[in-house]
Amino acid sequence: MATVNVHEAKTHLSRLLERVQAGEEVVIARAGTPVAKLVRILPKPRRTPGLWVGQWIPGQDWDSPELNEEIAVEFESGGLFPPSDDVR
């Protein structure tokens, strides 16, 4: 990991970015004290639609009236979402 001062970073930013793009990390220091790090940003992997199809099967009672009633009671009593003091 290379360390450069602020003046050198401003003067040679394009060169530093090439080094970072190649996988190196560069620390920028002010008066010898590290203040920032240049690191490569990797692209996010593309999501594949339908990847989880057939991987999860809901239980037989997922839509039962008893379960729905239990959730409604919890919701209304504040058990699921307790009241917040931060009202905007």
C-alpha positions in Angstrom: 0.0 0.0 0.0 1.5 3.3 -1.1 1.4 6.5 0.9 1.5 9.9 -0.8 1.1 13.4 0.4 -1.7 15.7 -0.6 0.4 17.8 -3.1 1.6 14.6 -4.8 -1.9 13.2 -4.9 -3.2 16.4 -6.6 -0.3 16.5 -9.0 -0.4 12.9 -10.1 -4.1 12.0 -9.6 -4.4 10.3 -13.0 -1.4 8.1 -12.3 -2.7 7.2 -8.8 -6.1 6.3 -10.3 -4.4 3.9 -12.7 -2.6 2.2 -9.8 -5.9 1.9 -7.9 -7.6 0.5 -10.9 -4.9 -2.1 -11.1 -5.8 -3.2 -7.6 -3.4 -1.2 -5.4 -4.6 0.8 -2.4 -3.2 4.4 -2.0 -3.2 6.3 1.3 -3.2 10.1 1.1 -1.5 11.8 4.1 -1.4 15.3 5.3 1.8 16.2 7.2 2.5 12.5 7.5 -0.8 11.6 9.0 -3.1 9.4 6.9 -6.4 11.1 6.1 -7.9 9.1 3.2 -7.6 5.9 1.2 -8.1 5.4 -2.5 -9.5 2.0 -3.2 -11.0 0.4 -6.3 -14.7 0.2 -6.5 -15.8 -3.2 -7.9 -18.9 -3.3 -10.0 -22.0 -4.9 -8.4 -22.7 -8.3 -9.7 -25.8 -8.4 -11.9 -28.8 -10.0 -10.3 -30.4 -13.0 -12.1 -34.2 -12.9 -12.1 -35.8 -16.0 -10.8 -32.7 -17.4 -9.1 -34.7 -18.4 -6.0 -37.7 -19.9 -7.9 -38.6 -23.2 -6.2 -36.1 -22.7 -3.4 -38.6 -21.6 -0.8 -42.0 -23.2 -0.3 -44.4 -21.5 2.2 -45.9 -23.5 5.0 -49.4 -24.9 4.7 -50.7 -22.4 7.2 -49.2 -19.2 5.7 -52.7 -17.8 5.0 -54.7 -19.3 7.8 -57.2 -17.1 9.6 -55.7 -18.0 12.9 -52.3 -16.9 11.9 -53.6 -13.7 10.4 -55.6 -13.0 13.6 -52.4 -13.5 15.7 -50.5 -11.1 13.5 -53.3 -8.5 13.7 -53.3 -8.7 17.5 -49.5 -8.3 17.7 -49.7 -5.4 15.3 -52.5 -3.6 17.1 -50.9 -4.1 20.6 -47.6 -2.6 19.4 -45.7 -5.8 19.7 -44.5 -5.8 16.2 -44.0 -2.0 15.7 -43.6 -0.3 19.1 -44.7 3.3 19.1 -41.9 5.7 18.3 -41.1 9.0 20.2 -39.7 10.4 17.0 -43.0 11.6 15.4 -42.5 13.9 12.4 
